[in-house]
Amino acid sequence: MAKRSGRQVVKVFEDAGISGAKGRDQRPGLDDMMKAVNAREFDMVASWSVDRLGRSLTDLLSILQGLHEKE
């Protein structure tokens, strides 16, 4: 997908074996991604599906707000 869009994958963040229902404090991959977003290490985040970012609506809204603030 990145290649077709003319983008470069800088880093892949994952929480293998950890439920998306857990909060950021229990998901080191998500926490690392949000720290990289705050440091502006890249200009785009891609996910296979929005439910991969978070299963809880409250957590998902918080993540999306954090991403939106760095636009």
mmCIF file as Biopython writes it, N, C-alpha, C and O atoms, coordinates in Angstrom:
data_model
#
loop_
_atom_site.group_PDB
_atom_site.id
_atom_site.type_symbol
_atom_site.label_atom_id
_atom_site.label_alt_id
_atom_site.label_comp_id
_atom_site.label_asym_id
_atom_site.label_entity_id
_atom_site.label_seq_id
_atom_site.pdbx_PDB_ins_code
_atom_site.Cartn_x
_atom_site.Cartn_y
_atom_site.Cartn_z
_atom_site.occupancy
_atom_site.B_iso_or_equiv
_atom_site.auth_seq_id
_atom_site.auth_asym_id
_atom_site.pdbx_PDB_model_num
ATOM 1   N N  . MET A ? 1  ? 0.824   -1.175  0.000  1.0 0.0 1  A 1 
ATOM 2   C CA . MET A ? 1  ? 0.000   0.000   0.000  1.0 0.0 1  A 1 
ATOM 3   C C  . MET A ? 1  ? 0.877   1.251   0.000  1.0 0.0 1  A 1 
ATOM 4   O O  . MET A ? 1  ? 0.610   2.197   -0.742 1.0 0.0 1  A 1 
ATOM 5   N N  . ALA A ? 2  ? 1.917   1.259   0.825  1.0 0.0 2  A 1 
ATOM 6   C CA . ALA A ? 2  ? 2.794   2.430   0.895  1.0 0.0 2  A 1 
ATOM 7   C C  . ALA A ? 2  ? 3.478   2.672   -0.441 1.0 0.0 2  A 1 
ATOM 8   O O  . ALA A ? 2  ? 3.539   3.806   -0.916 1.0 0.0 2  A 1 
ATOM 9   N N  . LYS A ? 3  ? 3.978   1.634   -1.030 1.0 0.0 3  A 1 
ATOM 10  C CA . LYS A ? 3  ? 4.690   1.766   -2.303 1.0 0.0 3  A 1 
ATOM 11  C C  . LYS A ? 3  ? 3.763   2.325   -3.387 1.0 0.0 3  A 1 
ATOM 12  O O  . LYS A ? 3  ? 4.161   3.201   -4.155 1.0 0.0 3  A 1 
ATOM 13  N N  . ARG A ? 4  ? 2.532   1.819   -3.448 1.0 0.0 4  A 1 
ATOM 14  C CA . ARG A ? 4  ? 1.575   2.306   -4.448 1.0 0.0 4  A 1 
ATOM 15  C C  . ARG A ? 4  ? 1.240   3.771   -4.250 1.0 0.0 4  A 1 
ATOM 16  O O  . ARG A ? 4  ? 0.907   4.469   -5.208 1.0 0.0 4  A 1 
ATOM 17  N N  . SER A ? 5  ? 1.327   4.245   -3.011 1.0 0.0 5  A 1 
ATOM 18  C CA . SER A ? 5  ? 1.022   5.640   -2.699 1.0 0.0 5  A 1 
ATOM 19  C C  . SER A ? 5  ? 2.250   6.536   -2.761 1.0 0.0 5  A 1 
ATOM 20  O O  . SER A ? 5  ? 2.164   7.735   -2.496 1.0 0.0 5  A 1 
ATOM 21  N N  . GLY A ? 6  ? 3.395   5.954   -3.111 1.0 0.0 6  A 1 
ATOM 22  C CA . GLY A ? 6  ? 4.616   6.734   -3.181 1.0 0.0 6  A 1 
ATOM 23  C C  . GLY A ? 6  ? 5.168   7.088   -1.804 1.0 0.0 6  A 1 
ATOM 24  O O  . GLY A ? 6  ? 5.889   8.074   -1.652 1.0 0.0 6  A 1 
ATOM 25  N N  . ARG A ? 7  ? 4.831   6.294   -0.818 1.0 0.0 7  A 1 
ATOM 26  C CA . ARG A ? 7  ? 5.287   6.525   0.557  1.0 0.0 7  A 1 
ATOM 27  C C  . ARG A ? 7  ? 6.335   5.490   0.939  1.0 0.0 7  A 1 
ATOM 28  O O  . ARG A ? 7  ? 6.460   4.443   0.303  1.0 0.0 7  A 1 
ATOM 29  N N  . GLN A ? 8  ? 7.078   5.799   1.979  1.0 0.0 8  A 1 
ATOM 30  C CA . GLN A ? 8  ? 8.089   4.894   2.498  1.0 0.0 8  A 1 
ATOM 31  C C  . GLN A ? 8  ? 7.689   4.466   3.906  1.0 0.0 8  A 1 
ATOM 32  O O  . GLN A ? 8  ? 7.311   5.303   4.725  1.0 0.0 8  A 1 
ATOM 33  N N  . VAL A ? 9  ? 7.770   3.179   4.189  1.0 0.0 9  A 1 
ATOM 34  C CA . VAL A ? 9  ? 7.498   2.686   5.538  1.0 0.0 9  A 1 
ATOM 35  C C  . VAL A ? 9  ? 8.735   2.971   6.373  1.0 0.0 9  A 1 
ATOM 36  O O  . VAL A ? 9  ? 9.818   2.457   6.093  1.0 0.0 9  A 1 
ATOM 37  N N  . VAL A ? 10 ? 8.566   3.787   7.394  1.0 0.0 10 A 1 
ATOM 38  C CA . VAL A ? 10 ? 9.672   4.167   8.266  1.0 0.0 10 A 1 
ATOM 39  C C  . VAL A ? 10 ? 9.849   3.138   9.374  1.0 0.0 10 A 1 
ATOM 40  O O  . VAL A ? 10 ? 10.970  2.737   9.686  1.0 0.0 10 A 1 
ATOM 41  N N  . LYS A ? 11 ? 8.748   2.716   9.958  1.0 0.0 11 A 1 
ATOM 42  C CA . LYS A ? 11 ? 8.795   1.747   11.044 1.0 0.0 11 A 1 
ATOM 43  C C  . LYS A ? 11 ? 7.440   1.083   11.185 1.0 0.0 11 A 1 
ATOM 44  O O  . LYS A ? 11 ? 6.403   1.692   10.922 1.0 0.0 11 A 1 
ATOM 45  N N  . VAL A ? 12 ? 7.462   -0.162  11.602 1.0 0.0 12 A 1 
ATOM 46  C CA . VAL A ? 12 ? 6.235   -0.905  11.874 1.0 0.0 12 A 1 
ATOM 47  C C  . VAL A ? 12 ? 6.128   -1.065  13.384 1.0 0.0 12 A 1 
ATOM 48  O O  . VAL A ? 12 ? 7.057   -1.539  14.038 1.0 0.0 12 A 1 
ATOM 49  N N  . PHE A ? 13 ? 4.999   -0.669  13.923 1.0 0.0 13 A 1 
ATOM 50  C CA . PHE A ? 13 ? 4.737   -0.804  15.351 1.0 0.0 13 A 1 
ATOM 51  C C  . PHE A ? 13 ? 3.683   -1.885  15.514 1.0 0.0 13 A 1 
ATOM 52  O O  . PHE A ? 13 ? 2.659   -1.867  14.832 1.0 0.0 13 A 1 
ATOM 53  N N  . GLU A ? 14 ? 3.931   -2.824  16.414 1.0 0.0 14 A 1 
ATOM 54  C CA . GLU A ? 14 ? 2.933   -3.866  16.628 1.0 0.0 14 A 1 
ATOM 55  C C  . GLU A ? 14 ? 2.931   -4.316  18.077 1.0 0.0 14 A 1 
ATOM 56  O O  . GLU A ? 14 ? 3.928   -4.207  18.792 1.0 0.0 14 A 1 
ATOM 57  N N  . ASP A ? 15 ? 1.810   -4.810  18.473 1.0 0.0 15 A 1 
ATOM 58  C CA . ASP A ? 15 ? 1.633   -5.396  19.789 1.0 0.0 15 A 1 
ATOM 59  C C  . ASP A ? 15 ? 1.153   -6.830  19.592 1.0 0.0 15 A 1 
ATOM 60  O O  . ASP A ? 15 ? 0.006   -7.163  19.890 1.0 0.0 15 A 1 
ATOM 61  N N  . ALA A ? 16 ? 2.048   -7.667  19.088 1.0 0.0 16 A 1 
ATOM 62  C CA . ALA A ? 16 ? 1.697   -9.061  18.790 1.0 0.0 16 A 1 
ATOM 63  C C  . ALA A ? 16 ? 1.242   -9.776  20.060 1.0 0.0 16 A 1 
ATOM 64  O O  . ALA A ? 16 ? 1.929   -9.763  21.081 1.0 0.0 16 A 1 
ATOM 65  N N  . GLY A ? 17 ? 0.088   -10.388 19.971 1.0 0.0 17 A 1 
ATOM 66  C CA . GLY A ? 17 ? -0.436  -11.165 21.076 1.0 0.0 17 A 1 
ATOM 67  C C  . GLY A ? 17 ? -1.066  -10.343 22.192 1.0 0.0 17 A 1 
ATOM 68  O O  . GLY A ? 17 ? -1.475  -10.893 23.215 1.0 0.0 17 A 1 
ATOM 69  N N  . ILE A ? 18 ? -1.147  -9.021  22.001 1.0 0.0 18 A 1 
ATOM 70  C CA . ILE A ? 18 ? -1.758  -8.157  23.010 1.0 0.0 18 A 1 
ATOM 71  C C  . ILE A ? 18 ? -3.063  -7.615  22.434 1.0 0.0 18 A 1 
ATOM 72  O O  . ILE A ? 18 ? -3.085  -7.078  21.326 1.0 0.0 18 A 1 
ATOM 73  N N  . SER A ? 19 ? -4.118  -7.755  23.171 1.0 0.0 19 A 1 
ATOM 74  C CA . SER A ? 19 ? -5.436  -7.325  22.710 1.0 0.0 19 A 1 
ATOM 75  C C  . SER A ? 19 ? -5.503  -5.810  22.519 1.0 0.0 19 A 1 
ATOM 76  O O  . SER A ? 19 ? -4.958  -5.043  23.313 1.0 0.0 19 A 1 
ATOM 77  N N  . GLY A ? 20 ? -6.178  -5.402  21.456 1.0 0.0 20 A 1 
ATOM 78  C CA . GLY A ? 20 ? -6.431  -3.985  21.213 1.0 0.0 20 A 1 
ATOM 79  C C  . GLY A ? 20 ? -7.372  -3.379  22.230 1.0 0.0 20 A 1 
ATOM 80  O O  . GLY A ? 20 ? -7.553  -2.162  22.267 1.0 0.0 20 A 1 
ATOM 81  N N  . ALA A ? 21 ? -7.974  -4.223  23.059 1.0 0.0 21 A 1 
ATOM 82  C CA . ALA A ? 21 ? -8.871  -3.731  24.102 1.0 0.0 21 A 1 
ATOM 83  C C  . ALA A ? 21 ? -8.082  -3.197  25.305 1.0 0.0 21 A 1 
ATOM 84  O O  . ALA A ? 21 ? -8.635  -2.513  26.167 1.0 0.0 21 A 1 
ATOM 85  N N  . LYS A ? 22 ? -6.795  -3.516  25.348 1.0 0.0 22 A 1 
ATOM 86  C CA . LYS A ? 22 ? -5.963  -3.014  26.444 1.0 0.0 22 A 1 
ATOM 87  C C  . LYS A ? 22 ? -5.589  -1.566  26.173 1.0 0.0 22 A 1 
ATOM 88  O O  . LYS A ? 22 ? -5.543  -1.135  25.021 1.0 0.0 22 A 1 
ATOM 89  N N  . GLY A ? 23 ? -5.331  -0.841  27.203 1.0 0.0 23 A 1 
ATOM 90  C CA . GLY A ? 23 ? -4.968  0.567   27.072 1.0 0.0 23 A 1 
ATOM 91  C C  . GLY A ? 23 ? -3.527  0.754   26.617 1.0 0.0 23 A 1 
ATOM 92  O O  . GLY A ? 23 ? -2.747  -0.197  26.557 1.0 0.0 23 A 1 
ATOM 93  N N  . ARG A ? 24 ? -3.197  1.988   26.302 1.0 0.0 24 A 1 
ATOM 94  C CA . ARG A ? 24 ? -1.856  2.335   25.824 1.0 0.0 24 A 1 
ATOM 95  C C  . ARG A ? 24 ? -0.777  1.899   26.812 1.0 0.0 24 A 1 
ATOM 96  O O  . ARG A ? 24 ? 0.313   1.497   26.406 1.0 0.0 24 A 1 
ATOM 97  N N  . ASP A ? 25 ? -1.079  1.977   28.101 1.0 0.0 25 A 1 
ATOM 98  C CA . ASP A ? 25 ? -0.105  1.616   29.129 1.0 0.0 25 A 1 
ATOM 99  C C  . ASP A ? 25 ? 0.229   0.131   29.121 1.0 0.0 25 A 1 
ATOM 100 O O  . ASP A ? 25 ? 1.233   -0.276  29.706 1.0 0.0 25 A 1 
ATOM 101 N N  . GLN A ? 26 ? -0.596  -0.690  28.466 1.0 0.0 26 A 1 
ATOM 102 C CA . GLN A ? 26 ? -0.360  -2.129  28.379 1.0 0.0 26 A 1 
ATOM 103 C C  . GLN A ? 26 ? -0.003  -2.569  26.956 1.0 0.0 26 A 1 
ATOM 104 O O  . GLN A ? 26 ? 0.073   -3.764  26.668 1.0 0.0 26 A 1 
ATOM 105 N N  . ARG A ? 27 ? 0.216   -1.591  26.073 1.0 0.0 27 A 1 
ATOM 106 C CA . ARG A ? 27 ? 0.553   -1.895  24.672 1.0 0.0 27 A 1 
ATOM 107 C C  . ARG A ? 27 ? 1.821   -1.126  24.283 1.0 0.0 27 A 1 
ATOM 108 O O  . ARG A ? 27 ? 1.736   0.010   23.817 1.0 0.0 27 A 1 
ATOM 109 N N  . PRO A ? 28 ? 2.990   -1.736  24.472 1.0 0.0 28 A 1 
ATOM 110 C CA . PRO A ? 28 ? 4.246   -1.034  24.212 1.0 0.0 28 A 1 
ATOM 111 C C  . PRO A ? 28 ? 4.399   -0.567  22.764 1.0 0.0 28 A 1 
ATOM 112 O O  . PRO A ? 28 ? 4.993   0.484   22.525 1.0 0.0 28 A 1 
ATOM 113 N N  . GLY A ? 29 ? 3.881   -1.314  21.802 1.0 0.0 29 A 1 
ATOM 114 C CA . GLY A ? 29 ? 3.965   -0.894  20.406 1.0 0.0 29 A 1 
ATOM 115 C C  . GLY A ? 29 ? 3.174   0.377   20.160 1.0 0.0 29 A 1 
ATOM 116 O O  . GLY A ? 29 ? 3.658   1.298   19.502 1.0 0.0 29 A 1 
ATOM 117 N N  . LEU A ? 30 ? 1.968   0.428   20.684 1.0 0.0 30 A 1 
ATOM 118 C CA . LEU A ? 30 ? 1.133   1.629   20.545 1.0 0.0 30 A 1 
ATOM 119 C C  . LEU A ? 30 ? 1.785   2.804   21.259 1.0 0.0 30 A 1 
ATOM 120 O O  . LEU A ? 30 ? 1.805   3.918   20.735 1.0 0.0 30 A 1 
ATOM 121 N N  . ASP A ? 31 ? 2.312   2.563   22.439 1.0 0.0 31 A 1 
ATOM 122 C CA . ASP A ? 31 ? 2.963   3.628   23.189 1.0 0.0 31 A 1 
ATOM 123 C C  . ASP A ? 31 ? 4.172   4.168   22.415 1.0 0.0 31 A 1 
ATOM 124 O O  . ASP A ? 31 ? 4.362   5.381   22.326 1.0 0.0 31 A 1 
ATOM 125 N N  . ASP A ? 32 ? 4.980   3.275   21.860 1.0 0.0 32 A 1 
ATOM 126 C CA . ASP A ? 32 ? 6.134   3.713   21.063 1.0 0.0 32 A 1 
ATOM 127 C C  . ASP A ? 32 ? 5.696   4.505   19.838 1.0 0.0 32 A 1 
ATOM 128 O O  . ASP A ? 32 ? 6.330   5.496   19.476 1.0 0.0 32 A 1 
ATOM 129 N N  . MET A ? 33 ? 4.598   4.065   19.191 1.0 0.0 33 A 1 
ATOM 130 C CA . MET A ? 33 ? 4.103   4.784   18.013 1.0 0.0 33 A 1 
ATOM 131 C C  . MET A ? 33 ? 3.657   6.194   18.385 1.0 0.0 33 A 1 
ATOM 132 O O  . MET A ? 33 ? 3.976   7.157   17.688 1.0 0.0 33 A 1 
ATOM 133 N N  . MET A ? 34 ? 2.925   6.308   19.477 1.0 0.0 34 A 1 
ATOM 134 C CA . MET A ? 34 ? 2.438   7.631   19.881 1.0 0.0 34 A 1 
ATOM 135 C C  . MET A ? 34 ? 3.597   8.545   20.287 1.0 0.0 34 A 1 
ATOM 136 O O  . MET A ? 34 ? 3.539   9.750   20.044 1.0 0.0 34 A 1 
ATOM 137 N N  . LYS A ? 35 ? 4.640   7.998   20.896 1.0 0.0 35 A 1 
ATOM 138 C CA . LYS A ? 35 ? 5.830   8.791   21.216 1.0 0.0 35 A 1 
ATOM 139 C C  . LYS A ? 35 ? 6.508   9.268   19.932 1.0 0.0 35 A 1 
ATOM 140 O O  . LYS A ? 35 ? 6.962   10.409  19.855 1.0 0.0 35 A 1 
ATOM 141 N N  . ALA A ? 36 ? 6.577   8.396   18.924 1.0 0.0 36 A 1 
ATOM 142 C CA . ALA A ? 36 ? 7.170   8.774   17.635 1.0 0.0 36 A 1 
ATOM 143 C C  . ALA A ? 36 ? 6.311   9.824   16.935 1.0 0.0 36 A 1 
ATOM 144 O O  . ALA A ? 36 ? 6.844   10.728  16.292 1.0 0.0 36 A 1 
ATOM 145 N N  . VAL A ? 37 ? 4.993   9.714   17.052 1.0 0.0 37 A 1 
ATOM 146 C CA . VAL A ? 37 ? 4.089   10.727  16.489 1.0 0.0 37 A 1 
ATOM 147 C C  . VAL A ? 37 ? 4.367   12.072  17.152 1.0 0.0 37 A 1 
ATOM 148 O O  . VAL A ? 37 ? 4.491   13.091  16.472 1.0 0.0 37 A 1 
ATOM 149 N N  . ASN A ? 38 ? 4.466   12.072  18.481 1.0 0.0 38 A 1 
ATOM 150 C CA . ASN A ? 38 ? 4.732   13.312  19.214 1.0 0.0 38 A 1 
ATOM 151 C C  . ASN A ? 38 ? 6.076   13.919  18.839 1.0 0.0 38 A 1 
ATOM 152 O O  . ASN A ? 38 ? 6.228   15.141  18.846 1.0 0.0 38 A 1 
ATOM 153 N N  . ALA A ? 39 ? 7.060   13.072  18.510 1.0 0.0 39 A 1 
ATOM 154 C CA . ALA A ? 39 ? 8.380   13.548  18.101 1.0 0.0 39 A 1 
ATOM 155 C C  . ALA A ? 39 ? 8.427   13.893  16.611 1.0 0.0 39 A 1 
ATOM 156 O O  . ALA A ? 39 ? 9.462   14.308  16.089 1.0 0.0 39 A 1 
ATOM 157 N N  . ARG A ? 40 ? 7.285   13.714  15.937 1.0 0.0 40 A 1 
ATOM 158 C CA . ARG A ? 40 ? 7.163   13.996  14.495 1.0 0.0 40 A 1 
ATOM 159 C C  . ARG A ? 40 ? 8.198   13.247  13.660 1.0 0.0 40 A 1 
ATOM 160 O O  . ARG A ? 40 ? 8.813   13.813  12.756 1.0 0.0 40 A 1 
ATOM 161 N N  . GLU A ? 41 ? 8.381   11.961  13.978 1.0 0.0 41 A 1 
ATOM 162 C CA . GLU A ? 41 ? 9.329   11.129  13.262 1.0 0.0 41 A 1 
ATOM 163 C C  . GLU A ? 41 ? 8.821   10.731  11.877 1.0 0.0 41 A 1 
ATOM 164 O O  . GLU A ? 41 ? 9.597   10.273  11.038 1.0 0.0 41 A 1 
ATOM 165 N N  . PHE A ? 42 ? 7.538   10.902  11.640 1.0 0.0 42 A 1 
ATOM 166 C CA . PHE A ? 42 ? 6.932   10.595  10.341 1.0 0.0 42 A 1 
ATOM 167 C C  . PHE A ? 42 ? 5.683   11.441  10.197 1.0 0.0 42 A 1 
ATOM 168 O O  . PHE A ? 42 ? 5.251   12.088  11.151 1.0 0.0 42 A 1 
ATOM 169 N N  . ASP A ? 43 ? 5.104   11.439  9.008  1.0 0.0 43 A 1 
ATOM 170 C CA . ASP A ? 43 ? 3.954   12.315  8.771  1.0 0.0 43 A 1 
ATOM 171 C C  . ASP A ? 43 ? 2.645   11.576  8.507  1.0 0.0 43 A 1 
ATOM 172 O O  . ASP A ? 43 ? 1.639   12.193  8.160  1.0 0.0 43 A 1 
ATOM 173 N N  . MET A ? 44 ? 2.661   10.258  8.670  1.0 0.0 44 A 1 
ATOM 174 C CA . MET A ? 44 ? 1.442   9.497   8.411  1.0 0.0 44 A 1 
ATOM 175 C C  . MET A ? 44 ? 1.470   8.198   9.204  1.0 0.0 44 A 1 
ATOM 176 O O  . MET A ? 44 ? 2.522   7.583   9.374  1.0 0.0 44 A 1 
ATOM 177 N N  . VAL A ? 45 ? 0.309   7.792   9.686  1.0 0.0 45 A 1 
ATOM 178 C CA . VAL A ? 45 ? 0.143   6.496   10.338 1.0 0.0 45 A 1 
ATOM 179 C C  . VAL A ? 45 ? -0.864  5.712   9.513  1.0 0.0 45 A 1 
ATOM 180 O O  . VAL A ? 45 ? -1.932  6.223   9.174  1.0 0.0 45 A 1 
ATOM 181 N N  . ALA A ? 46 ? -0.523  4.475   9.192  1.0 0.0 46 A 1 
ATOM 182 C CA . ALA A ? 46 ? -1.440  3.606   8.451  1.0 0.0 46 A 1 
ATOM 183 C C  . ALA A ? 46 ? -1.727  2.372   9.304  1.0 0.0 46 A 1 
ATOM 184 O O  . ALA A ? 46 ? -0.843  1.853   9.986  1.0 0.0 46 A 1 
ATOM 185 N N  . SER A ? 47 ? -2.956  1.919   9.254  1.0 0.0 47 A 1 
ATOM 186 C CA . SER A ? 47 ? -3.359  0.726   9.997  1.0 0.0 47 A 1 
ATOM 187 C C  . SER A ? 47 ? -4.247  -0.116  9.093  1.0 0.0 47 A 1 
ATOM 188 O O  . SER A ? 47 ? -4.999  0.413   8.275  1.0 0.0 47 A 1 
ATOM 189 N N  . TRP A ? 48 ? -4.152  -1.437  9.250  1.0 0.0 48 A 1 
ATOM 190 C CA . TRP A ? 48 ? -4.997  -2.313  8.435  1.0 0.0 48 A 1 
ATOM 191 C C  . TRP A ? 48 ? -6.464  -2.009  8.667  1.0 0.0 48 A 1 
ATOM 192 O O  . TRP A ? 48 ? -7.282  -2.075  7.749  1.0 0.0 48 A 1 
ATOM 193 N N  . SER A ? 49 ? -6.780  -1.678  9.896  1.0 0.0 49 A 1 
ATOM 194 C CA . SER A ? 49 ? -8.165  -1.404  10.254 1.0 0.0 49 A 1 
ATOM 195 C C  . SER A ? 49 ? -8.160  -0.536  11.507 1.0 0.0 49 A 1 
ATOM 196 O O  . SER A ? 49 ? -7.243  -0.629  12.323 1.0 0.0 49 A 1 
ATOM 197 N N  . VAL A ? 50 ? -9.159  0.289   11.661 1.0 0.0 50 A 1 
ATOM 198 C CA . VAL A ? 50 ? -9.224  1.172   12.819 1.0 0.0 50 A 1 
ATOM 199 C C  . VAL A ? 50 ? -9.313  0.365   14.115 1.0 0.0 50 A 1 
ATOM 200 O O  . VAL A ? 50 ? -8.873  0.840   15.162 1.0 0.0 50 A 1 
ATOM 201 N N  . ASP A ? 51 ? -9.870  -0.840  14.064 1.0 0.0 51 A 1 
ATOM 202 C CA . ASP A ? 51 ? -9.952  -1.640  15.284 1.0 0.0 51 A 1 
ATOM 203 C C  . ASP A ? 51 ? -8.598  -2.205  15.697 1.0 0.0 51 A 1 
ATOM 204 O O  . ASP A ? 51 ? -8.465  -2.754  16.791 1.0 0.0 51 A 1 
ATOM 205 N N  . ARG A ? 52 ? -7.598  -2.076  14.839 1.0 0.0 52 A 1 
ATOM 206 C CA . ARG A ? 52 ? -6.241  -2.476  15.220 1.0 0.0 52 A 1 
ATOM 207 C C  . ARG A ? 52 ? -5.608  -1.430  16.134 1.0 0.0 52 A 1 
ATOM 208 O O  . ARG A ? 52 ? -4.685  -1.737  16.889 1.0 0.0 52 A 1 
ATOM 209 N N  . LEU A ? 53 ? -6.094  -0.223  16.066 1.0 0.0 53 A 1 
ATOM 210 C CA . LEU A ? 53 ? -5.580  0.835   16.938 1.0 0.0 53 A 1 
ATOM 211 C C  . LEU A ? 53 ? -6.186  0.724   18.334 1.0 0.0 53 A 1 
ATOM 212 O O  . LEU A ? 53 ? -5.493  0.928   19.330 1.0 0.0 53 A 1 
ATOM 213 N N  . GLY A ? 54 ? -7.457  0.406   18.410 1.0 0.0 54 A 1 
ATOM 214 C CA . GLY A ? 54 ? -8.091  0.285   19.713 1.0 0.0 54 A 1 
ATOM 215 C C  . GLY A ? 54 ? -9.478  -0.292  19.600 1.0 0.0 54 A 1 
ATOM 216 O O  . GLY A ? 54 ? -10.201 -0.016  18.642 1.0 0.0 54 A 1 
ATOM 217 N N  . ARG A ? 55 ? -9.846  -1.085  20.566 1.0 0.0 55 A 1 
ATOM 218 C CA . ARG A ? 55 ? -11.177 -1.695  20.580 1.0 0.0 55 A 1 
ATOM 219 C C  . ARG A ? 55 ? -12.154 -0.875  21.414 1.0 0.0 55 A 1 
ATOM 220 O O  . ARG A ? 55 ? -13.358 -0.875  21.159 1.0 0.0 55 A 1 
ATOM 221 N N  . SER A ? 56 ? -11.627 -0.184  22.404 1.0 0.0 56 A 1 
ATOM 222 C CA . SER A ? 56 ? -12.465 0.667   23.241 1.0 0.0 56 A 1 
ATOM 223 C C  . SER A ? 56 ? -12.679 1.992   22.522 1.0 0.0 56 A 1 
ATOM 224 O O  . SER A ? 56 ? -11.719 2.609   22.060 1.0 0.0 56 A 1 
ATOM 225 N N  . LEU A ? 57 ? -13.904 2.426   22.426 1.0 0.0 57 A 1 
ATOM 226 C CA . LEU A ? 57 ? -14.203 3.682   21.748 1.0 0.0 57 A 1 
ATOM 227 C C  . LEU A ? 57 ? -13.480 4.842   22.420 1.0 0.0 57 A 1 
ATOM 228 O O  . LEU A ? 57 ? -12.971 5.736   21.743 1.0 0.0 57 A 1 
ATOM 229 N N  . THR A ? 58 ? -13.433 4.829   23.728 1.0 0.0 58 A 1 
ATOM 230 C CA . THR A ? 58 ? -12.761 5.894   24.465 1.0 0.0 58 A 1 
ATOM 231 C C  . THR A ? 58 ? -11.262 5.928   24.125 1.0 0.0 58 A 1 
ATOM 232 O O  . THR A ? 58 ? -10.707 6.993   23.855 1.0 0.0 58 A 1 
ATOM 233 N N  . ASP A ? 59 ? -10.616 4.760   24.142 1.0 0.0 59 A 1 
ATOM 234 C CA . ASP A ? 59 ? -9.191  4.694   23.800 1.0 0.0 59 A 1 
ATOM 235 C C  . ASP A ? 59 ? -8.954  5.094   22.349 1.0 0.0 59 A 1 
ATOM 236 O O  . ASP A ? 59 ? -8.009  5.825   22.050 1.0 0.0 59 A 1 
ATOM 237 N N  . LEU A ? 60 ? -9.801  4.621   21.454 1.0 0.0 60 A 1 
ATOM 238 C CA . LEU A ? 60 ? -9.661  4.938   20.044 1.0 0.0 60 A 1 
ATOM 239 C C  . LEU A ? 60 ? -9.785  6.441   19.800 1.0 0.0 60 A 1 
ATOM 240 O O  . LEU A ? 60 ? -9.004  7.014   19.040 1.0 0.0 60 A 1 
ATOM 241 N N  . LEU A ? 61 ? -10.750 7.069   20.434 1.0 0.0 61 A 1 
ATOM 242 C CA . LEU A ? 61 ? -10.906 8.516   20.284 1.0 0.0 61 A 1 
ATOM 243 C C  . LEU A ? 61 ? -9.686  9.264   20.808 1.0 0.0 61 A 1 
ATOM 244 O O  . LEU A ? 61 ? -9.264  10.257  20.215 1.0 0.0 61 A 1 
ATOM 245 N N  . SER A ? 62 ? -9.129  8.802   21.896 1.0 0.0 62 A 1 
ATOM 246 C CA . SER A ? 62 ? -7.931  9.418   22.460 1.0 0.0 62 A 1 
ATOM 247 C C  . SER A ? 62 ? -6.746  9.290   21.500 1.0 0.0 62 A 1 
ATOM 248 O O  . SER A ? 62 ? -6.002  10.250  21.301 1.0 0.0 62 A 1 
ATOM 249 N N  . ILE A ? 63 ? -6.573  8.118   20.913 1.0 0.0 63 A 1 
ATOM 250 C CA . ILE A ? 63 ? -5.492  7.882   19.949 1.0 0.0 63 A 1 
ATOM 251 C C  . ILE A ? 63 ? -5.679  8.776   18.729 1.0 0.0 63 A 1 
ATOM 252 O O  . ILE A ? 63 ? -4.736  9.431   18.284 1.0 0.0 63 A 1 
ATOM 253 N N  . LEU A ? 64 ? -6.893  8.803   18.190 1.0 0.0 64 A 1 
ATOM 254 C CA . LEU A ? 64 ? -7.158  9.623   17.007 1.0 0.0 64 A 1 
ATOM 255 C C  . LEU A ? 64 ? -6.978  11.099  17.296 1.0 0.0 64 A 1 
ATOM 256 O O  . LEU A ? 64 ? -6.489  11.840  16.443 1.0 0.0 64 A 1 
ATOM 257 N N  . GLN A ? 65 ? -7.362  11.539  18.480 1.0 0.0 65 A 1 
ATOM 258 C CA . GLN A ? 65 ? -7.156  12.931  18.855 1.0 0.0 65 A 1 
ATOM 259 C C  . GLN A ? 65 ? -5.660  13.255  18.913 1.0 0.0 65 A 1 
ATOM 260 O O  . GLN A ? 65 ? -5.227  14.306  18.441 1.0 0.0 65 A 1 
ATOM 261 N N  . GLY A ? 66 ? -4.880  12.345  19.492 1.0 0.0 66 A 1 
ATOM 262 C CA . GLY A ? 66 ? -3.439  12.529  19.555 1.0 0.0 66 A 1 
ATOM 263 C C  . GLY A ? 66 ? -2.813  12.609  18.176 1.0 0.0 66 A 1 
ATOM 264 O O  . GLY A ? 66 ? -1.895  13.398  17.955 1.0 0.0 66 A 1 
ATOM 265 N N  . LEU A ? 67 ? -3.302  11.796  17.243 1.0 0.0 67 A 1 
ATOM 266 C CA . LEU A ? 67 ? -2.795  11.836  15.868 1.0 0.0 67 A 1 
ATOM 267 C C  . LEU A ? 67 ? -3.204  13.155  15.192 1.0 0.0 67 A 1 
ATOM 268 O O  . LEU A ? 67 ? -2.393  13.798  14.525 1.0 0.0 67 A 1 
ATOM 269 N N  . HIS A ? 68 ? -4.454  13.538  15.372 1.0 0.0 68 A 1 
ATOM 270 C CA . HIS A ? 68 ? -4.972  14.733  14.749 1.0 0.0 68 A 1 
ATOM 271 C C  . HIS A ? 68 ? -4.228  15.997  15.230 1.0 0.0 68 A 1 
ATOM 272 O O  . HIS A ? 68 ? -4.006  16.923  14.449 1.0 0.0 68 A 1 
ATOM 273 N N  . GLU A ? 69 ? -3.856  16.025  16.486 1.0 0.0 69 A 1 
ATOM 274 C CA . GLU A ? 69 ? -3.154  17.193  17.043 1.0 0.0 69 A 1 
ATOM 275 C C  . GLU A ? 69 ? -1.783  17.409  16.422 1.0 0.0 69 A 1 
ATOM 276 O O  . GLU A ? 69 ? -1.244  18.514  16.477 1.0 0.0 69 A 1 
ATOM 277 N N  . LYS A ? 70 ? -1.217  16.366  15.833 1.0 0.0 70 A 1 
ATOM 278 C CA . LYS A ? 70 ? 0.130   16.475  15.239 1.0 0.0 70 A 1 
ATOM 279 C C  . LYS A ? 70 ? 0.105   16.722  13.740 1.0 0.0 70 A 1 
ATOM 280 O O  . LYS A ? 70 ? 1.154   16.700  13.097 1.0 0.0 70 A 1 
ATOM 281 N N  . GLU A ? 71 ? -1.065  16.954  13.172 1.0 0.0 71 A 1 
ATOM 282 C CA . GLU A ? 71 ? -1.172  17.227  11.730 1.0 0.0 71 A 1 
ATOM 283 C C  . GLU A ? 71 ? -0.447  18.490  11.380 1.0 0.0 71 A 1 
ATOM 284 O O  . GLU A ? 71 ? -0.424  18.886  10.215 1.0 0.0 71 A 1 
#
